[in-house]
Amino acid sequence: MAQERPVVGRFAPSPSGRMHLGNAFSALIAWLAVRSAGGEMVLRQEDLDPQRCKREYADQIEEDYRWLGLDWDRGGSAGGDAYYQSNRDDIYAEALETLRQNHLIYPCFCSRADIRAASAPQEGDRFTVYPGTCHRLIANDPQRVKQRLANGDRHSLRIATTDTTIAFHDEVFGNQRYNLVQDIGDTIVRRSDGIYSYQLAVTVDDLDMGITDIVRGRDLLRSSALQIYIRTALISAGFQPSEPAEATISYAHLPLIDNAAGQRLAKRERSLDLGILTAHGVTAQQIIGYCAWLLGLQGNHEHAEPQPMSAAEALGEFSWDAVRANTSDRVLDQAEFNAYFGL
């Protein structure tokens, strides 16, 4: 009988501001999923963009994470080797070169305005499929591409996708299918300013760190198909991760939390951030209890009031059946929210 693989999960925040309630929601469920399986927790700071991401924000996220009663085994600044994407350019460059040698990378000279003008609007998550302008240019006029590169024209790098459907099972939203060409398109893997893209970096990191289980928001469902494609290409090309890696990953995508106006919580708007809440005397147990209630771990959250609880107590109530019972995005009722937190 084959031995079950050890579970390795991660919480991978972007340190662009103080943690807010939505981040706490994601952090809690990722921690519960790992600890309920007796697995290993990785904390990784996704600080690729130096203009938005600051070390003081990363330090505050780690402090908030511990304050909530959560912990990690690898990563961060106090749990083994620190994992900061800003320190990992070498491995991203290695992965990019591996893909380039397999003829999957090409230069793109398009501006955002060019792409918007040439693309059909997408519904739902407002994802824009790249129209393939520079891919066609390479096929039709390779000399012009060489000349533009020789001239030093500003360009990003894209990964070429194939007319393939990626299928995977999500723990919450069930079976998913995305056609790479129709639903995703060729995607930037290194920006024109030299910064590696989220899609490349997160795929390389999850592969290199031996991540087996990914828990995150449902807005990244489509990205999972692209990351599976990149991951498969890297493994097929012989990319060597630091940790033993499985060919496949288990996914669980979560409903999003919207404010009373129906807008997704965001750091840039300081939406219900922990600094504001703690300044009003809100406790970690209140926040954990509210997030557990949103997750369906305190009965049906539409018909029951949230109760404060610790992370350890939430762990005793955790099950994926409870989470998947309601896949609708959560919309906060401001009056009820204020009453619960005493605001």
Secondary structure, DSSP 8 states (H G I E B T S, - for coil): -------EEEE----SS--BHHHHHHHHHHHHHHHHTT-EEEE-B----TTT--HHHHHHHHHHHHHTT---SEETTTBSS--BGGG-HHHHHHHHHHHHHTT-EEEE---HHHHHHHS----SS-------HHHHHHHH-HHHHHHHHHTT---EEEE---S-EEEEEETTTEEEEEEIIIII-SEEEE-TTS-B-HHHHHHHHHHHTT--EEEEEGGGHHHHHHHHHHHHHHHHTT---SS---SS-EEEEE--EE-TTS-B--GGGTTTBHHHHHHTT--HHHHHHHHHHHTTTTS-TTTS------HHHHHHH--HHHHHT--S-EE--HHHHHHHHT-
